[in-house]
Amino acid sequence: MCGRFTLHHTAEEIAARFEIQEVLFDVQPRYNIAPSQPIATITQQDGARVLGSSRWGLIPSWAKDAAIGNRMINARAETLRSCTIITTVPNEIITPLHHRMAVILKPEDEETWLDPDLKDVDELSQLLQPYANDALELFSVSRRVNTPAFDEESCIFPWQEDLEEAIVEASVQPKLF
């Protein structure tokens, strides 16, 4: 669960949406972000919102090799102590597919989540709830998202057999020898 995600908005769109004051990461459209790759992050530092980046994957303080972070890509909301994709129990739409789902913050909760002075774990935990069923759209996508090198806009299109064939055909490279 949550082994891939997308970010296909520009730095300008993200800055406007989240009232970013400082941009430290050159955001490029990504449609198949995989563990261990750099991801955009929003933090609050010295009263300013900052768009930066982090490597996706938790690296525990006891780890001798950073590669362990490639496998530790999700954190249960109930036990969070670091930054990653946070999961929670699924809503009714996701339940038939998986026993966890990514937490999606409601816009009205973002200010609280980004407040660096808020240390009350119980209050923060209350924000980590399953997203509303009627606010999500569920559809199948290409199995090509299982390959991190396949990172193009068609990753987020609903799967259609004829579209899949066209994508495979377009990606075939001619042999040089």
N, C-alpha and C positions, 0 to 999 in steps of 0.2 A: 504494500500500500504506500502511496505517496512516493514512489520511486522515480517519478518524472513530474515536471510541471513546466509551465510556459510563462514568459514575460515578453509580451510583444508591444509594449508601450514605449514611447520615447522618454528620455530623461526629462524633457520639458513637460510632458503629460504627467509623469510621476511627480515632478516638482510642484506642479499646479494642484494636483489632487491631494497631496499630503503636506502642502505648505512647506516645502523644502527650502532652506535658506542656503545650503552649501551642497554642491554636487562634486563628489570625489570619484565617481565611477562612470565610465563611458558605457552607458546602457545601449546594447544592440538588440534588435528583435531576436528572441530565442523561442523555439517551439518544442524543444525536447531537452530540457535541462536535466542533467543526470548527476548523481552523487559524485563528489570530489571536484566538481566544476565550480568556478566563482559565481556567486549569486548576488543580486542587489539586496541591500539591507537598508533599513531606515532606523536611525537612532536619534536620540535627543542628547546633545552634548553642549554644555554651558548655555542652556536655554535656546539652542538653535537645532532645528531638524536637519540631519545630514543624510544624504544618499551616498552610501559607501558600498563596499563589497566584503564578502566573507567566502571562505571555502565551505561548500556544503558537506557536512559530516561532523559529528561530534568526536572530538579527540579528548578522551579522559586524561586527567592530570597524571595518572599512573601509566599511561601508554608509552611503550618504548619505540613504537613505530607509528607515524602519522597515518599510515595506510589503514589502520583500524577504523578511522573515520569514514572510509568508503562503505563500510557495512553498517555503521551506526548513523542512519540518516533520518530517523523519526524519533520523537520523544513523546511518551504518553503525557497528556496534560496533567494527569494525577501525580506525576513524579518529576515534573520539569525542574531542572536546575541549570540549564544552559540554553543555547540558541540553536534552533534547527527547525524543521517542519514539525509542528506540534500536532499530534493526533488526539482524537477523542472518540467516544462511542459513536457509532454511525446514526444518521437519521433514517427515516423509513425508506428513502430512495436508495441509499447506499447499503443498507443491511443485507439485501439479497446477494450483494457482490463481495462484501468484505466486513470483517468485524471491527474495523477502525476507519476513520475518515479524517482528512486534514481539517484543522480548525480554520475557519474563516471568520475574522472579526467583523462585527457589525460596524458601520462607519461611526456610529455614536460612541463606540467603545475604544476607538483608536487613540484618542487623546489620553485616556486613562492608561492604556497599555504602554504608551511611549513615555509616560511620566517617570523620569529616573528617580524621583524622590519617593515614589510609591513602593514600599517594600512589603506591604501586607499580602502575603502569599494567598490567603483565603479570598481577599478581594480580587486579586488578579485571576485566580482560578475560576471565579464566577464568570469570567469573560470567555472561557475556553469551553464553549458549548457547541453541540451540533448545529449546523446552519439550517435555516428554515427550508423545509421541503419545497415550498412554492417558489423559492428564490434560486433554485438550481435547475439546470437542464442536463439530462443524462442521455448520452448516445455513444455508440461504439466508434472507435477510431482504428486506424491501421495498426497492424501488429508491427509495423516498421518502427514504431516508437520504442520498441525493445532494443534498438540499435542506437546508441548515443550519436553516432556519426550522421544519422538521418535527422537533420535539424532544419526543417523547412516548414513553411506555412501550412502545407497539406496535413501536417501532424494534428492540427486542431479541427480539421473538417470531419463531419460525420462520414463513417466508413461506407463506401459504395464499391461494389466489385469492379465496375467499369473504371472508376477513378483510380483504384488500386492498380489495375493493369496499366493504365496510362502513366502512373508514377513510376512503376517498375520499368516500363518501356523507355521512358525519358531518362532514367538513371543508368541505363546500360551503356557502358563505354565501349567504343570500337577497339578491337584488338590491334595492337601495333605490329605484332609478329605472327 
